[in-house]
Amino acid sequence: MGSGRRWTRPVVGLLAITALSGCTRSVPVSYQPSLYRLPQADQLKGIGLGVAKLEDRRTLVERSNPESLSYVMRSGAWRVGLTYQNQEYVPVADLVQMLFVDEFARAGVEAKTVPKILTKENQADMRAAGEQAGTAYVLGGSLLLFEIVNQTNGWVVTSRRGITLAISLVRVRDGSVVLDKIVSASDQEETVAGAPVRSLDRLMNSVFRRVVTQVVEEVSAKLALVPPDVDTRVKVVPR
């Protein structure tokens, strides 16, 4: 009898979920900054970086449903989006752009938001956006994966969290691509009744933090290595 009562509430909850279709919820998430001031920060003074919005190419996105730009998890009939700083259903690409700008600034890079979706497929647009923003470089790319996938086996839930970004760094002076790569991180865990909030916290403050750190460090290292744009003029003085 005791074990029967113990399972009553989870079973009722499971039946309630499976009885619903097309349900969505927006779950509050937080983010703990991970970056530190980089050793080469002094070398990067005066080199402006424009951070564009990534093109969202995830399979979770439904083109006819703008709300789906916020989805990061499917859970039965539910679709789970993000609430950030009291704003519900924040598009993932918007949140990624916002946090990238914050983390670049924390690392010592002069970064600003470029309010456009930009990818390497159109370098001319990236160059023009950088000229308009007054930056020496523009970072753009695509959001390929940013989600949690739950698989249930009996009462064991396996949560897999993954983030994959395609990033491109363009030099505004000549429109050349100086960095082009895929950045990815993932993890997984098994729980008995894992809560979405816990999974989302790990997605943001474990997986995403690793991605942000890698992107910021690699972009900053590239900026420090690339010769600055110097207008050199030679004046001939008669003897």
N, C-alpha and C positions, 0 to 999 in steps of 0.2 A: 504494500500500500504506500509505504514511504517513498519508494522510487517512482511510483506512478505520479504522486503529487509533485515530485521534484521536476519531472519532465513536462508537466502540463503547460507551464507558461511559455517555454521555448516552442513547443509544438503549435500552440495557439498563434504565436507571433509568426511562425513560418507559414501557417495556413493563411493568415491575413495578408502576408506579402504576396504569396502566389495567387491570391484571389484578385489582386490589383494588376492593372496593365497601364503602361505609359506614365508611370509615376516618376516625379523628379523631386529632388531636394538639394538645397544649397547648404553645404556644411562649412562652418567657420574654420579657417586655418590661420596659423601664424608662421612667421619665419624669423629665425635667429641668424643675424648676419655672421658670415664665416671669414670674410677677408680681413687682412691686416695690411698695413702700409708696406708696400713692396720695397725691396732694397734698391731697385732701379727707379724709384719714384722721382727722384730729383732729375734724372735724365729725361723724364717724360713731361717736364714742365713746358707749357706752351704748345704741346701737341694735342690738339682737340680731337676727340673721338665722338662721332655721332652713332648712337645705337638705335637702329631701326626696329620696327616690329617684325617678328618672324612670321613667315607664311605658314598657316596652320594646315598641315597635310595629314593630320591624324584620322584614323578610321572612325573614331568616335564622333567626328563632326558630321552633322546632317545639314547639307547646304540650304535646305528650306527652313531650318530651325536655328536662328541666331543664338538661342539659349544653349545649344549644344556646344558652342565654342568654349563653354565653361566646364564641360563634362570631363571627369578624370576617372570615373569608375562605373561599371555596370554591376549591379547586385540584384539578381533575379529580375523582377519587373522594373526595378528602380534605376534611374540614371542620376548620378551624384555629381553636382557642380561645386564650385568654390565660392565661399564668401570671404572677402578680405577687407579689413578695415570697415566693417559694417556694410559693405556693398555686396549684394547677392549676385550670383551667377557672373562673376568676373571672368571675362575671356582669358584663357590660359596664356595666350600670346601677349596680352596686355600686362598680365602679372609678371611674366618672364622679363619683358622689356623693362618694367619698372624696377625690378630687383637687380637686373644687370646694371642699370645706371647707378643705383645706390652702391652696389658692390665695387664697381669700377672707381667711383669717387672715394670710397673707403680705402681702396688700394693705392690711391694717389694719382689716378688718371683723370684728366679733365674731360668728363663725359657729359653728353646731353642727349635728350630724347629727340629722335627724328620721327615725326608723326606719319610715317608711311610704312607700308609693307614692301621690303626690298630684298631681292635675291640676286645671286650672281648671274642669273639668266639674263638680266638687263643691267650690265655694268654702267651703262650711260645714265640710267636713272639714279643709281647709287652715287655716281660722281656728281650729278646735278643736285641731288639732295644734300650732299656734303658741302657744295659751294654755297647753297642757300643757307645752310646752318652755320657756315663759317668754320667748319672743322677740316682737319687735314686727312682724316680717315673716316670711313663709315663701316660699321659692322651690321651685316644682315644675314639672311639665311632662312631655314625652314625648321618647323617644329614637326618632327616625324613620330615621336612617341612621348607621351606624358600621361601615364595612367597606371591604375591598379587593376590587376586581374585576379579574381578569387575563384578557386576551384574547391568544390566540396566533395569530400569522401566520407560518408557517414556524418559524424559530428566534428570531423577535423576539417578546418578551412585552411587552405594554403594560399597565402597572399603573395603575389609577385608584383613588385613595383619597378617600373622602368622608365627612363627618360633618354631620348635620343634627339640630338639637334644636329643639323647641318649648318655650319657657320662659314661665312666668307668675309674677309676683311679687304676693303678696296681703298687704295690710295687715291685721294681726290685729285691730286695734281695731274696724273696721267691716266687715271681710270684703271690701273692695273690691279689684279688680285694678288695680294701678298700673303694671304693665308686662306686655305680652303680645306676643311676637314670635317669629319664626323666625330662628335663628342657624345659619349654614352656612359650611363651608370645604371646599376640595378641591384636589387636585393630581394630576399623572400623570407617568409617565416610561416610556421604552422601554429594555429590557435584553435581553441575549442569553439569559441563564439566571438571572433575578432570584431571589434567595433570599427566602423568607418573612420571615426575621428582619430583613432590610434594609427590606422593605416595611412591616413592623409598626413598626419604629423610626421611619420617616418618618410613619406614621399617627399615632403617639403624640406625637412630638417636633417635628412640623411642623404637621400639620393640626389635631390636638387642641389644641395650645398656642395656636393662633390663635383657636379657638373659646372656650377658657377665658378668654383675655385679653379678648375682646369681651364675654362674659357678665359677667365680674367688673367691668369698667369701666362697662358700661351699668347694671347693677344698683346699683353704688356711686354713680354719678351720680344715679340716681333717689332713692336713700335720702338723699343730701345735699340734694336739692331739696325733698323732701316735708317740710312742717312737722312738727317733733317733737310727740309726744303730750304735751301739757302740761295738767296739772290746775290751771286758773286759778280762784281764789276771790277774791271781792271782799268786803271787810269795810267796812261803813259805820260811820264813827266820828262820833258826835254832836258838834256844835260847842258 
